[in-house]
Amino acid sequence: MYAEHMPLIREYGRTPDGFATLVAFAIATQNQYFFHVDSIMGIIRSDGAHACTRLNTRQKAGILHVQVSGAKYLPLPPCTADALRLLIEIPSIGIVKGSFVLQMLGYPVGCLDVHNIRMAGLSARVFSRVPARTEALSLRLETYLNVCTQMGGAEVLWNTWCTLIACKYPHWFKSAEAVSAYHVHCVMGEREKP
């Protein structure tokens, strides 16, 4: 799943507009049922983030920020921790969603959302805040990256999460493959919904 779909998303995300869409997608997944994200992305594409009632003010600001100044983030640094440090400067992008953007761009990190955090046996709040102090941030990023590695890395986290979501919402997704393909659909828009 990841091996098939991530390269499509990664290639799309290499342009400023594509990168802005990846960030918007990551933001659109915050505190939403995953099966609603395509409708959120449709509203963002057609009417702008400001028109989407499912997004809060900070989320809308993050999307607008990256749509206006996304080019300043590209190319991202090759070092995962350095790239993540850069992404968490975007409003509404913290460590978890910044890592999700990087995961979609092929970095060896994953999105430790509430589902993955539970599988790791950690508190859902452990990575929810970005420390202000440089030393504390460095330690938090190092811990986050280590947990991702211990859980199998980007591909294992992606594939496991897609399987979990397919099992949890069989009415919406017929398979884990469909969940993975839905990422491509939400990001690239023009593809047929899986």
N, C-alpha and C positions, 0 to 999 in steps of 0.2 A: 504494500500500500504506500508506505512512505517512499520507497525506492521508485515507485511509478509516479506519484503525484508531486512530491517535493520538487523535482527538477523543473516541472512546468511552472510552479509557483515561483521558484527561485529565479528563473529566467525572466518572468514577468516583473518581478520585484527589483530588477536591476536598473530600471529607469526611475526618474523622480516621481512620475505619475503612478507607476506600478508600486513603488515603495510606499507612497502615500496611501494607496489602496490596501496594502498589507497591514499598515499601521491602523487604518480605519477598521479593517476586519478584526484585528486583535482587540481593539477598543470595543467594537460591536459585540464581541463575545462576553464582555464583562457582565456578570450577573444576569445572564439571559439563558433561556433554554436554547440549546444549539440549533434546534430546528427552526427557530425564528430569525436566525441571523441573515438568511438570504433576503427576507423582506426588509430588514434594517438596511442592508447594503443597497437594495434597490432604491430605497428612499434617499440614501446618501448620494447615490449616483444621479438620480433624477431631479431631486429638489434641494440637495445639500444637507449637511449634518444638522444645520439649524432647524430644519423642518421635521426631524425625527423625534417624536415624543418619547420614544423608548430610551433616549440618551439623556444624561444629565448635563449640566452646564460645563463641567470640567471635561467630560468626554467630547462634547462638541468643540470645545476649545482645542483639545489635543488633535482632533481631526483637521480642524481649520489650520492649525499651526503647521502640521506636516504637509498639508496641501499647498500652503503658501511657501514654506521654506524647506521642503523635503530634500531638495537638491544638496543642501549643506551637509546632510548626513552621508552622502554617497561620494566615493565608495566608502563603505564601512571598514574600520580597521580589521585586519585578519585575526587578531587576538580576540577571542570570545569575550573576555572580561572587559577589554577596552571598548568593544562594540556595544556591550551592554551598558557600560557607563554612559556612553553617548546617548543611547536610546532612552534611558530613564530621565533625561532632561525634557522629554516630550511630555506635556501635560496628560495625565491619566495613564501613562505608561510606567509601570513599576518594574520590579525585577521579573515577576512572573510573565507579564504580557510582553515585556521587552525580549524575554527569552523565547516566547512563542514566535515573535517576529523573526528572531535569529534562527529558530528551528526551521521555519518556512524558507529561510535563505540558505539552508544547508549547514549551518554551524552545529557543532557537536553538543547541543544543549536542547532542553525541552521545556515545555510549559508545565510547571508543577502546580496545576490548578487544584481545586479542592479534592477532586477525585484522585489525582496522582499523589497528593500530599497524604491523603488517608491511606493509600497503599504503602506509602513510605513509613507510616506510623508516626507522622509528625503532626503538630498542631497546625490548623489551617491558617493561623496568624503568623507563623514563624517567618514568612517572607513577604508579608503584606505591607510592611512599611519600609521605606528607603531611608537608611540612617543618614543624618546630615554630616556627621564627622567622617573624614576620609578614611581613617583607620577602621572604623566600624563598618563602613561600606565595603572596604576591601575584604574584611573578614566575612561579611554576609555574602558577598559574591562568591568568594572561595568556597564557602559552605554550600551554597546553592549549586555551583558547578560540580562539586563532589557528590552531592545527592543525585544529581542527574546522571553522572557517570555510574554510581552504584546501582541505579535503577535500570541501567542498560544503554543509556544514551538516547540521542534524538530519535532514531528509528524505532527502537523498542518502546519508548514512551508514546510516540505517535500511534503505532500499531495497537498497543495495549489500550490506549484511550479510545481509539475508534471502535475496538471490539466491545469495550464497556458501554459506550454510547449506543451502539447497535442493539446490545442486549437490553439496555435500560429503556430504549424507545423504539421497539420493533414496529410500531404503527407508522413511525416516520422514516425509519431506515431499515431496509431489508437485509443489510449486511454491514460488516465493518468496512468492506470495500466501498460501499455507498457513502458511509460517513467520511471516509478519506476523500472520495471524489467530490463530495459536497464542499470541502475546503476550496477545491479548484473552482467549482461553480460560484461560490460566494466571492472569491477574489477576482476571478477573471470575467465573471458576469455573462459573457456571451455564450458560454457553453450550456448545453441542455442540463437541466436539473437532474441529478442521478435518481 
